[in-house]
Amino acid sequence: MSTDDLERYESEAELALYREYRDVVGLFTYVVETDRRFYLANEVDVRLRGEDGDTWFDIHLTDAWVWDVFRPARFVSQVRVMTFKDVNVEEIAKTELQPPE
């Protein structure tokens, strides 16, 4: 496989992932962004945890979609993420999803 073939494959996979995101975003209520992944979810529970001076986020997502180009099944019923880094949770405004007339 040549470098051009690999780049073409990756570009096509990224475009397919974006199209899938565009098709499913209206099914979800929240966007969750961590240092490693981007999720869409309908329920989000973020808890701050700590032990021995360390603090981290314990995140539980229900009914989620994972932005991961190499993942064969992106719909997940339950996700648990633990991270020491920032977490961004936003509620999706349904009006943002409507195309302009």
WOMO-V510368 format. One record per pair of residues at least 4 apart in sequence whose C-alpha atoms are under 7 Angstrom apart, sorted by the first residue. I is the first residue (numbers start at 1). J is the second residue. D is the distance in whole Angstrom. If there is no record, write none. Layout:
BEGIN
I&J&D  I&J&D
END
This chain:
BEGIN
1&5&6  1&6&7  2&6&6  3&7&6  4&8&6  5&9&6  6&10&6  7&11&6  8&12&6  9&13&6  10&14&6  11&15&6  12&16&6  13&17&6  13&69&6  14&18&6  14&69&6  15&19&6  16&20&6  17&21&6  17&69&6  18&22&6  19&23&6  20&24&6  21&25&6  26&97&7  28&40&6  28&41&5  28&42&5  29&41&6  29&42&5  29&91&6  29&92&5  30&40&6  30&41&5  30&42&6  30&89&7  30&90&6  30&91&4  30&92&5  31&39&6  31&40&5  31&41&6  31&89&6  31&90&5  31&91&6  31&92&7  32&38&6  32&39&5  32&40&6  32&88&6  32&89&5  32&90&7  33&37&6  33&38&5  33&39&6  33&87&6  33&88&5  33&89&7  34&38&6  34&86&6  34&87&5  34&88&7  35&85&6  35&86&7  37&67&7  38&66&6  38&67&5  39&64&7  39&65&6  39&66&5  39&67&6  40&64&5  40&65&5  40&66&7  41&61&6  41&62&6  41&63&6  41&64&4  41&65&6  42&62&6  42&63&6  42&64&7  43&61&6  43&62&5  43&63&7  44&60&6  44&61&5  44&62&7  45&59&6  45&60&5  45&61&7  46&57&7  46&58&6  46&59&4  46&60&7  47&57&6  47&58&5  47&59&6  48&55&7  48&56&6  48&57&5  48&58&6  49&55&6  49&56&5  49&57&6  49&58&7  50&54&5  50&55&4  50&56&6  51&55&7  55&84&7  56&82&7  56&83&6  56&84&4  57&82&6  57&83&5  57&84&6  58&81&6  58&82&5  58&83&7  59&80&6  59&81&5  59&82&6  60&79&6  60&80&5  60&81&7  61&78&6  61&79&5  61&80&6  62&77&6  62&78&5  62&79&7  63&76&6  63&77&5  63&78&6  64&75&6  64&76&5  64&77&6  64&78&7  65&74&5  65&75&5  65&76&6  66&74&5  66&75&7
END
